[in-house]
Structure formats: structure tokens, C-alpha cells
Amino acid sequence: MSTFNDIARNGVWKQNPLLVQLLGLCPLLAISTSLVNAVSLGLATILVMMLASLAIASLRALIPYEIRIPVFVLIIAALVTIVDLSFNAFLHDLYLVLGIFIPLIVTNCIVLARVEAFAAKNGLGVSTLDGVMMGAGFLWVIALIGGLRELIGQGTLFSGIDMIFPSLSGIQVLPADYPGFLIMMLPPGAFFTLGLLIAGRNWIEARANQRLLNQRQQAGKPVENTPPVAA
């Protein structure tokens, strides 16, 4: 249970690929213009990370160390091709909107960095879980940014949901005469929103560390054994 909690916490919060490692910023800027687009790319990334971690953890003993990176890329490329073709076959309208960013999951630093750092060195179960949790960390951040950008930029939510569920339609959240906020639909809007989320995460971490420091001081424990307070 401790291992599960550690892996989940690392993927979703402590080592979040977007808020902490600042990886995968290119798809974040391009696709987070709406909630539906962001969630769709996030789910595709989770699927690829889970399958890539599973495959590489299974084959790691058979892959020579010297050529591990090219082999990893080939495995990831094969999985991304399957996901790309599946989108084209079953969600064609969404496939056209996401465009090049599904195939570009192959070059997403989050995927390659994580399989190299974790799946290539650990067992099947924990590696698969790590892939899912790292993908979940990517998903919730890009979904939140996509939702905020769509809401502030256009006054709507779930715009484009009909590409996945034809019987559904987006929601006009703000008044119909809302003029929109163009900068939120442009890449600077994604940078501003991401910056605010990073600042918010750092503030929460700083408060948590300070609270832990105070508790240790009140308990009479050595202060030098406490984790440093985040800047």
C-alpha cells in the first residue's frame, strides 16, 4: 500500500510532469484550447504511458543496455501508431482536431524519460502503475488548463463533445453576449495559466513544509532532519 501511495503521489503531485518537471509543454500549449481536446490528448497519453511501461518492464531483461534508447523509441512508436490509427478509425473528427499531436506523443519527453528512469529498472506491476499515475498527473493539469482557457476565452465548457458523443453538445456557461478573452485562446494564455498553477502548487508545498517544521519544533525533534521549505 505504501508503494502504491508513493507512486500515486509522485505521479500526480510530487513529481508532476507538467508542474514540477515542466515536460510536454508543446502539446500543452497547442491542445489545451478546450476541455474536450485536453482530456482527449491526456487519455491518449495515459494509454501510451501505461502500455509502454508495461512492455518495457516486461522486456527489460532482453534489451541490451547499449541500445536501450532506440528500442524504447521503437516500442513507444509502435504503441502510438496503434493509438493514432484507433483515433482515426473510431473518433475521426477528434482525430482531425488533435492532428499531429497524437503521433508526436512518440517524442513527448514525459514518456521516454519515465520509461528510462523507472520502467527499465523496476518490475511489471509497479512500472505499469507508475505509467498510469504519471499520465494521470499530465491529464489533470492539461484538463484544468483546457477548462480554464475555454471558460475564460470563450465562456463555454465541453465545446466539441459532439465529436465523441454525437448526442451531446457543449455548455454556454457565461452569458451568450460574453465577448471572450482572446489571449486565453492563444499560447500566452496557456503560459499564464500554467505559471499560476505552478505558483499555487509551490505555495501549497511551502505551507505544508512549514507546518511540518513547526510540528517537529514543538515535538522537540532536531530541525535539521526536516525537509527544506520550498522557495
Backbone bond lengths (Angstrom), bond angles and torsions (degrees), N, CA, C in turn:
res aa  C-N    CA-C-N  psi(-1)  N-CA   C-N-CA  omega(-1)  CA-C   N-CA-C  phi
1 M - - - 1.457 - - 1.524 110.86 -
2 S 1.367 114.26 -38.33 1.460 118.15 178.96 1.526 110.93 -63.14
3 T 1.350 115.93 -42.38 1.464 119.30 178.69 1.521 110.69 -61.99
4 F 1.331 116.69 -43.15 1.471 120.05 178.49 1.527 110.57 -60.18
5 N 1.329 116.08 -46.39 1.465 119.39 -179.18 1.525 111.56 -63.22
6 D 1.325 116.60 -42.03 1.470 120.07 -179.93 1.525 111.07 -62.73
7 I 1.339 116.40 -46.10 1.467 119.84 -179.09 1.531 110.56 -65.13
8 A 1.324 116.32 -43.02 1.467 119.65 -179.93 1.524 110.89 -64.09
9 R 1.329 117.09 -44.06 1.462 120.57 -178.97 1.529 111.17 -66.04
10 N 1.331 116.28 -40.60 1.463 119.24 178.73 1.528 111.24 -62.51
11 G 1.338 116.63 -45.85 1.459 119.89 -176.69 1.515 113.42 -67.88
12 V 1.324 115.56 -42.28 1.461 119.16 -173.80 1.519 112.53 -84.82
13 W 1.369 116.66 -29.83 1.467 117.42 -172.39 1.536 113.87 -133.13
14 K 1.331 117.67 -62.95 1.469 119.97 -169.54 1.521 113.06 -62.39
15 Q 1.343 116.88 -40.88 1.472 120.68 179.89 1.530 110.22 -119.01
16 N 1.323 116.11 35.21 1.466 119.01 -177.17 1.529 111.13 -51.67
17 P 1.353 117.52 128.41 1.469 118.86 -174.45 1.520 114.81 -61.96
18 L 1.339 118.32 -28.57 1.465 120.30 -179.14 1.524 112.37 -94.32
19 L 1.322 118.08 -43.72 1.463 120.60 -174.19 1.523 113.04 -81.56
20 V 1.335 117.73 -26.94 1.467 120.66 -176.14 1.524 111.02 -111.66
21 Q 1.334 116.90 -49.88 1.461 119.68 -175.87 1.527 112.87 -87.15
22 L 1.330 116.72 -14.78 1.470 122.35 179.68 1.528 112.10 53.04
23 L 1.336 115.36 45.31 1.461 121.33 176.65 1.535 109.07 -103.20
24 G 1.328 117.29 158.26 1.454 121.32 176.30 1.518 114.01 69.05
25 L 1.323 117.87 31.39 1.464 119.93 -177.35 1.534 112.92 -73.29
26 C 1.329 117.49 -27.57 1.470 119.80 -178.72 1.536 111.53 -61.62
27 P 1.348 119.38 -53.93 1.476 117.91 176.68 1.517 112.36 -64.88
28 L 1.313 117.14 -29.93 1.471 119.33 177.78 1.524 110.51 -60.53
29 L 1.316 117.53 -46.72 1.460 121.27 -178.26 1.525 111.68 -66.29
30 A 1.330 115.92 -39.44 1.462 119.39 -170.88 1.525 113.32 -83.48
31 I 1.312 117.78 -34.77 1.463 120.31 -169.00 1.515 113.76 -103.15
32 S 1.329 117.87 -17.67 1.470 119.08 -174.73 1.532 112.41 -81.61
33 T 1.330 117.39 35.37 1.464 120.22 177.48 1.526 111.85 -82.83
34 S 1.332 116.64 -14.11 1.458 119.73 176.31 1.525 108.86 -150.27
35 L 1.316 115.51 158.24 1.464 120.61 -178.04 1.521 111.88 -64.23
36 V 1.330 116.93 -41.92 1.463 120.36 -177.69 1.531 110.69 -64.94
37 N 1.325 117.16 -45.77 1.460 120.08 178.70 1.526 111.05 -60.86
38 A 1.340 116.35 -44.05 1.457 120.14 -177.27 1.525 111.42 -64.39
39 V 1.329 116.67 -45.96 1.469 119.74 -179.41 1.527 110.65 -64.95
40 S 1.327 116.70 -39.16 1.468 119.73 -179.63 1.520 111.31 -62.06
41 L 1.335 117.34 -46.33 1.464 119.21 178.80 1.530 110.52 -67.84
42 G 1.336 116.90 -35.99 1.462 119.56 177.85 1.519 112.16 -62.65
43 L 1.329 117.01 -42.33 1.468 120.08 178.92 1.533 111.07 -66.62
44 A 1.326 116.90 -39.01 1.465 119.74 176.96 1.529 110.28 -62.61
45 T 1.329 116.32 -39.09 1.471 119.87 179.83 1.526 111.11 -67.87
46 I 1.340 117.07 -40.65 1.464 119.76 176.66 1.525 110.43 -59.01
47 L 1.340 116.24 -45.93 1.461 120.34 -178.21 1.527 110.92 -60.32
48 V 1.336 116.10 -45.17 1.470 119.31 -179.69 1.526 110.46 -65.82
49 M 1.326 117.90 -43.01 1.470 119.92 -178.14 1.524 111.05 -65.67
50 M 1.310 117.08 -39.13 1.462 119.84 179.34 1.533 110.94 -64.48
51 L 1.343 116.23 -49.38 1.457 120.03 -178.21 1.528 111.68 -67.48
52 A 1.340 116.66 -38.05 1.473 119.44 179.41 1.521 110.67 -65.93
53 S 1.326 117.53 -42.48 1.472 120.37 178.83 1.522 110.24 -64.66
54 L 1.333 115.87 -40.94 1.465 120.51 178.57 1.526 111.16 -62.11
55 A 1.336 116.44 -47.23 1.466 120.40 -177.52 1.519 111.82 -66.60
56 I 1.321 116.74 -44.17 1.470 119.28 -175.68 1.525 111.27 -73.03
57 A 1.331 117.68 -36.40 1.464 119.06 175.71 1.526 110.94 -64.97
58 S 1.326 117.27 -32.49 1.464 120.95 179.31 1.524 112.07 -72.50
59 L 1.334 116.09 -34.85 1.473 120.52 -173.33 1.520 113.32 -102.81
60 R 1.312 118.55 2.02 1.468 119.92 -170.88 1.530 113.00 -60.17
61 A 1.320 117.00 -32.10 1.461 118.97 -179.97 1.528 112.02 -72.08
62 L 1.322 117.57 -19.43 1.466 121.63 -177.87 1.522 112.71 -96.61
63 I 1.335 117.78 -10.06 1.464 120.83 -175.29 1.528 109.70 -94.32
64 P 1.339 118.63 118.21 1.479 119.83 177.34 1.531 110.88 -59.05
65 Y 1.318 115.90 139.46 1.463 120.58 -174.88 1.531 111.67 -60.05
66 E 1.332 116.86 -38.07 1.462 120.95 -173.95 1.527 112.89 -65.89
67 I 1.322 117.43 -27.90 1.473 119.61 -176.83 1.529 110.88 -115.57
68 R 1.328 116.39 23.11 1.470 118.91 -174.05 1.533 112.07 -64.77
69 I 1.342 117.88 -40.27 1.467 119.96 -175.95 1.533 111.50 -64.11
70 P 1.358 119.74 -49.25 1.476 118.39 176.20 1.523 112.88 -58.99
71 V 1.332 117.20 -37.51 1.472 119.49 178.76 1.525 110.26 -66.66
72 F 1.338 116.51 -42.38 1.465 119.92 177.67 1.531 110.30 -58.11
73 V 1.324 116.00 -45.04 1.478 120.18 -178.66 1.522 110.92 -62.96
74 L 1.339 116.73 -39.72 1.467 119.91 178.43 1.526 111.21 -63.83
75 I 1.328 116.29 -42.81 1.470 119.62 179.00 1.525 110.31 -63.28
76 I 1.331 116.32 -46.78 1.472 120.20 -179.64 1.527 110.45 -63.37
77 A 1.334 117.00 -40.82 1.473 120.14 179.98 1.526 111.00 -62.94
78 A 1.333 116.90 -40.15 1.474 119.80 178.83 1.525 110.51 -63.18
79 L 1.337 116.60 -42.67 1.464 119.97 -179.96 1.528 111.44 -67.12
80 V 1.317 116.51 -41.34 1.467 120.03 178.82 1.527 110.65 -63.90
81 T 1.324 117.17 -37.97 1.468 120.53 177.72 1.525 110.93 -61.22
82 I 1.338 116.42 -40.52 1.472 119.99 177.70 1.530 110.41 -62.69
83 V 1.330 116.37 -45.38 1.469 120.30 179.61 1.527 110.26 -64.47
84 D 1.321 116.76 -42.92 1.466 121.41 -179.73 1.525 111.35 -60.79
85 L 1.316 116.93 -46.11 1.468 120.71 179.26 1.528 111.30 -66.69
86 S 1.327 116.06 -34.15 1.475 119.38 178.45 1.522 110.59 -66.04
87 F 1.327 117.14 -43.06 1.467 120.16 176.36 1.524 110.37 -60.73
88 N 1.325 115.64 -43.07 1.473 119.96 -178.75 1.524 111.01 -63.23
89 A 1.326 116.15 -36.06 1.463 120.18 -176.13 1.526 112.71 -79.69
90 F 1.335 116.53 -42.09 1.468 119.08 -170.02 1.533 113.98 -107.59
91 L 1.338 117.87 -22.52 1.470 121.45 -179.48 1.524 107.85 -133.24
92 H 1.331 115.76 62.72 1.460 119.55 -169.11 1.530 112.51 -64.14
93 D 1.340 117.64 -41.88 1.472 119.45 -179.64 1.527 110.96 -62.20
94 L 1.339 116.44 -42.86 1.463 119.88 177.76 1.523 110.91 -66.99
95 Y 1.317 115.57 -35.46 1.472 120.73 177.48 1.534 110.71 -59.89
96 L 1.332 116.51 -39.73 1.459 119.76 179.20 1.525 111.46 -68.39
97 V 1.335 117.29 -34.27 1.463 120.69 179.74 1.528 110.92 -71.36
98 L 1.324 116.70 -45.43 1.472 119.93 -178.74 1.524 111.63 -70.69
99 G 1.329 115.78 -29.19 1.455 120.90 172.31 1.509 114.68 54.81
100 I 1.325 115.58 -130.05 1.462 122.26 -172.82 1.520 112.87 -68.42
101 F 1.336 117.35 -14.51 1.459 118.54 -171.99 1.529 113.60 -76.65
102 I 1.313 118.53 -15.06 1.473 118.56 170.71 1.528 110.02 -73.59
103 P 1.339 120.03 -53.13 1.476 118.66 176.10 1.525 112.76 -58.34
104 L 1.339 117.10 -30.67 1.470 119.16 -177.76 1.525 113.10 -72.39
105 I 1.338 117.87 -4.63 1.468 118.82 173.05 1.528 109.66 -58.94
106 V 1.344 116.32 -27.28 1.474 120.27 177.86 1.524 110.29 -55.44
107 T 1.328 116.10 -40.17 1.466 120.04 -175.92 1.526 112.33 -95.38
108 N 1.341 116.54 6.01 1.464 118.51 179.21 1.521 109.33 -66.41
109 C 1.321 115.78 123.55 1.470 120.38 -176.34 1.531 111.51 -61.70
110 I 1.331 117.15 -27.91 1.468 119.51 -178.51 1.521 110.15 -60.34
111 V 1.332 116.63 -45.16 1.460 120.89 -174.26 1.523 110.69 -67.73
112 L 1.333 116.41 -53.88 1.466 119.45 -176.05 1.528 111.31 -66.20
113 A 1.322 116.76 -40.78 1.467 119.55 -179.24 1.517 111.05 -63.51
114 R 1.311 117.57 -37.81 1.470 119.69 -175.96 1.520 112.03 -75.77
115 V 1.330 117.65 -40.01 1.469 117.34 178.77 1.522 110.41 -67.42
116 E 1.331 117.05 -34.15 1.468 120.09 177.55 1.524 111.11 -69.85
117 A 1.335 117.12 -41.29 1.460 120.38 -175.01 1.520 112.85 -80.80
118 F 1.330 118.20 -27.49 1.469 118.71 -172.99 1.526 113.32 -125.15
119 A 1.338 117.69 -57.93 1.466 120.00 -172.67 1.521 112.33 -62.90
120 A 1.340 117.51 -31.30 1.459 120.58 -178.88 1.520 112.33 -74.95
121 K 1.342 116.83 -7.10 1.470 119.66 -175.26 1.525 112.77 -124.68
122 N 1.321 117.64 -1.35 1.462 119.83 -173.98 1.523 110.83 -131.76
123 G 1.333 114.49 172.06 1.454 120.97 -175.86 1.514 113.81 -74.67
124 L 1.335 113.63 177.75 1.466 120.98 -172.14 1.532 112.63 -64.28
125 G 1.334 115.93 -51.55 1.461 119.68 -174.38 1.511 113.36 -64.28
126 V 1.325 117.08 -51.66 1.461 119.51 -177.25 1.527 111.54 -67.46
127 S 1.328 116.96 -32.41 1.469 119.49 179.00 1.525 110.76 -67.88
128 T 1.331 116.20 -42.85 1.468 119.16 177.41 1.523 110.83 -62.47
129 L 1.326 115.91 -43.34 1.465 119.83 177.97 1.526 111.08 -62.43
130 D 1.318 116.37 -41.05 1.463 119.92 178.77 1.534 110.78 -61.96
131 G 1.334 117.30 -41.93 1.462 120.20 177.75 1.519 112.03 -61.18
132 V 1.332 116.19 -42.40 1.468 119.95 179.90 1.528 110.42 -65.60
133 M 1.324 117.16 -43.78 1.465 120.14 -176.03 1.526 111.75 -70.58
134 M 1.324 117.07 -37.72 1.465 118.82 176.17 1.531 110.15 -65.44
135 G 1.333 115.92 -39.69 1.462 119.00 175.82 1.517 111.70 -64.94
136 A 1.348 116.46 -36.90 1.465 119.72 177.88 1.527 110.80 -65.74
137 G 1.330 116.47 -37.02 1.464 119.93 176.04 1.515 111.48 -62.26
138 F 1.338 116.54 -40.07 1.467 121.10 176.09 1.521 110.46 -66.51
139 L 1.339 116.28 -41.56 1.466 120.82 -175.42 1.524 112.46 -63.80
140 W 1.340 117.20 -48.54 1.467 117.01 -173.22 1.524 111.84 -68.48
141 V 1.333 116.58 -32.05 1.466 118.57 179.25 1.530 110.72 -71.92
142 I 1.326 117.66 -47.17 1.465 119.24 -177.86 1.532 110.09 -68.72
143 A 1.348 117.50 -32.25 1.466 119.82 177.03 1.527 110.97 -67.36
144 L 1.335 116.61 -42.32 1.463 119.90 179.07 1.530 110.79 -64.15
145 I 1.324 116.10 -44.24 1.468 119.20 178.93 1.534 110.51 -64.84
146 G 1.344 116.87 -41.51 1.457 119.82 178.44 1.521 112.23 -62.41
147 G 1.353 116.30 -41.82 1.452 120.02 178.89 1.522 112.12 -64.40
148 L 1.337 116.73 -44.14 1.464 120.17 -179.68 1.529 111.20 -66.18
149 R 1.327 116.32 -42.10 1.470 118.88 -179.55 1.524 110.85 -65.16
150 E 1.322 116.63 -41.51 1.470 118.96 -179.98 1.523 110.93 -67.17
151 L 1.339 116.24 -42.24 1.462 119.71 -177.67 1.525 111.48 -65.62
152 I 1.338 115.92 -49.36 1.464 118.87 -177.94 1.534 110.90 -74.99
153 G 1.310 116.21 -36.60 1.468 119.43 -176.33 1.512 113.92 -75.49
154 Q 1.351 117.51 -37.24 1.462 119.85 -175.30 1.525 113.47 -125.05
155 G 1.326 117.55 -13.56 1.462 120.23 -177.86 1.511 114.06 79.52
156 T 1.346 117.77 15.18 1.471 121.04 -177.75 1.529 110.23 -124.36
157 L 1.318 115.69 169.77 1.468 122.70 170.37 1.534 107.81 -139.96
158 F 1.305 115.12 149.14 1.475 122.95 179.00 1.525 111.73 62.76
159 S 1.315 117.26 25.82 1.459 119.11 173.58 1.532 109.46 -61.92
160 G 1.327 116.79 130.41 1.463 120.69 -178.93 1.512 114.05 91.25
161 I 1.341 117.60 5.01 1.468 119.50 179.64 1.518 111.41 -63.35
162 D 1.355 116.19 -22.82 1.466 119.62 179.33 1.525 112.20 -66.03
163 M 1.346 117.38 -16.89 1.466 118.93 176.00 1.524 111.02 -69.02
164 I 1.341 116.53 -22.95 1.469 120.89 -179.96 1.521 110.43 -103.61
165 F 1.339 114.96 -46.75 1.468 120.63 178.40 1.532 107.67 -120.70
166 P 1.332 118.38 98.24 1.474 121.29 -173.50 1.524 113.94 -58.59
167 S 1.324 118.03 -23.21 1.468 119.58 -177.87 1.525 112.60 -82.15
168 L 1.336 118.38 -7.77 1.460 121.92 -177.82 1.524 110.38 -105.56
169 S 1.337 115.32 162.19 1.466 120.14 176.51 1.522 108.98 -142.34
170 G 1.323 116.58 163.61 1.461 121.31 -178.93 1.516 112.57 -67.83
171 I 1.346 115.06 167.18 1.472 121.35 -177.54 1.520 108.73 -111.44
172 Q 1.344 116.26 130.61 1.465 121.24 173.07 1.520 107.67 -86.46
173 V 1.327 117.34 100.55 1.461 121.89 -174.62 1.522 111.01 -81.32
174 L 1.308 117.58 -50.52 1.461 121.90 179.07 1.528 109.48 -86.66
175 P 1.339 119.11 162.93 1.468 120.51 -178.23 1.526 113.05 -52.60
176 A 1.323 114.52 149.36 1.470 119.93 -175.39 1.528 112.40 -60.40
177 D 1.353 117.09 -26.95 1.461 119.33 179.71 1.528 112.54 -89.99
178 Y 1.352 116.49 11.92 1.473 119.79 176.75 1.529 108.87 -59.55
179 P 1.326 117.89 124.49 1.462 119.53 -174.02 1.523 114.97 -73.68
180 G 1.336 117.37 -13.78 1.460 119.71 -177.05 1.513 111.97 86.34
181 F 1.315 115.35 166.35 1.458 121.40 -179.20 1.525 106.47 -133.89
182 L 1.332 115.19 94.43 1.464 121.02 -167.40 1.523 113.29 -56.61
183 I 1.322 117.65 -39.31 1.466 118.83 -173.40 1.534 111.50 -61.99
184 M 1.333 116.73 -27.30 1.465 118.48 179.18 1.527 111.68 -69.96
185 M 1.313 117.86 -22.49 1.460 120.48 179.08 1.525 111.62 -89.13
186 L 1.319 116.79 -4.65 1.467 121.57 178.41 1.525 109.60 -101.71
187 P 1.338 118.28 163.35 1.470 120.31 -179.37 1.529 114.71 -51.84
188 P 1.366 120.82 -37.05 1.474 118.01 177.46 1.518 112.60 -58.16
189 G 1.336 117.68 -32.82 1.456 119.96 177.71 1.517 111.79 -62.14
190 A 1.340 116.47 -38.19 1.469 119.90 177.30 1.524 110.40 -66.99
191 F 1.348 116.77 -40.26 1.475 119.78 178.66 1.521 111.16 -63.25
192 F 1.339 116.59 -45.44 1.467 119.64 -179.80 1.534 110.91 -60.75
193 T 1.327 115.74 -46.34 1.470 119.84 -177.96 1.525 110.67 -64.54
194 L 1.345 116.44 -43.95 1.465 119.31 178.40 1.528 111.10 -62.09
195 G 1.327 116.38 -41.27 1.465 119.65 178.72 1.517 112.14 -60.68
196 L 1.332 117.04 -41.81 1.465 120.38 178.37 1.525 111.20 -64.83
197 L 1.339 116.86 -39.36 1.468 119.55 178.53 1.529 111.02 -66.20
198 I 1.325 117.13 -40.30 1.475 120.14 178.16 1.530 109.84 -63.66
199 A 1.336 116.20 -42.99 1.465 119.56 178.37 1.529 110.89 -62.82
200 G 1.331 116.81 -41.16 1.457 119.90 178.26 1.514 112.59 -63.84
201 R 1.351 116.42 -42.16 1.466 119.31 177.88 1.528 110.80 -63.18
202 N 1.322 117.42 -44.59 1.468 120.34 180.00 1.526 111.18 -62.24
203 W 1.340 117.03 -37.22 1.468 120.56 178.59 1.528 110.53 -64.70
204 I 1.330 116.26 -43.62 1.472 120.11 179.08 1.529 110.40 -63.41
205 E 1.335 116.97 -43.12 1.464 120.45 179.46 1.524 111.32 -64.19
206 A 1.342 117.20 -40.25 1.457 120.81 179.65 1.528 110.99 -63.90
207 R 1.328 116.56 -41.34 1.478 119.77 178.16 1.524 111.30 -66.10
208 A 1.335 116.75 -39.95 1.467 119.97 179.33 1.525 110.91 -65.33
209 N 1.324 116.83 -42.09 1.466 120.16 179.29 1.523 110.99 -66.69
210 Q 1.333 116.94 -39.03 1.461 120.10 179.30 1.525 110.91 -66.11
211 R 1.328 115.73 -38.83 1.466 119.85 178.24 1.529 110.14 -64.65
212 L 1.323 117.56 -41.50 1.464 121.27 177.80 1.514 110.56 -64.33
213 L 1.334 116.42 -39.74 1.468 120.86 178.41 1.521 111.17 -62.11
214 N 1.330 116.47 -43.38 1.466 120.39 179.04 1.522 111.22 -64.27
215 Q 1.331 116.71 -40.33 1.456 120.25 179.59 1.524 111.07 -63.24
216 R 1.323 116.92 -40.53 1.471 120.29 179.03 1.518 111.25 -67.58
217 Q 1.320 116.16 -37.98 1.460 118.80 178.57 1.518 111.12 -66.38
218 Q 1.330 117.08 -40.43 1.456 120.60 178.83 1.522 111.49 -67.50
219 A 1.346 116.00 -31.61 1.465 119.73 178.72 1.515 112.32 -82.01
220 G 1.334 117.31 -3.44 1.457 120.98 179.48 1.507 114.69 76.88
221 K 1.343 116.54 18.49 1.467 120.26 179.07 1.521 109.82 -84.99
222 P 1.356 117.54 152.07 1.474 119.93 -179.90 1.510 111.65 -59.30
223 V 1.318 115.88 132.32 1.466 121.06 -178.11 1.517 111.31 -68.26
224 E 1.351 116.72 -31.14 1.463 118.86 -175.79 1.523 112.50 -67.08
225 N 1.326 118.89 -15.38 1.458 120.96 178.83 1.513 112.88 -85.40
226 T 1.333 118.19 -4.79 1.460 120.97 -179.14 1.509 110.29 -85.23
227 P 1.346 117.41 150.60 1.461 119.44 177.95 1.514 110.94 -65.46
228 P 1.357 118.28 150.27 1.463 120.62 -179.69 1.510 111.68 -64.90
229 V 1.324 115.43 148.32 1.458 120.46 177.19 1.514 108.93 -77.21
230 A 1.351 116.66 128.86 1.469 119.85 -178.03 1.515 110.19 -64.88
231 A 1.346 115.07 145.77 1.464 119.65 179.31 1.506 109.93 -73.58
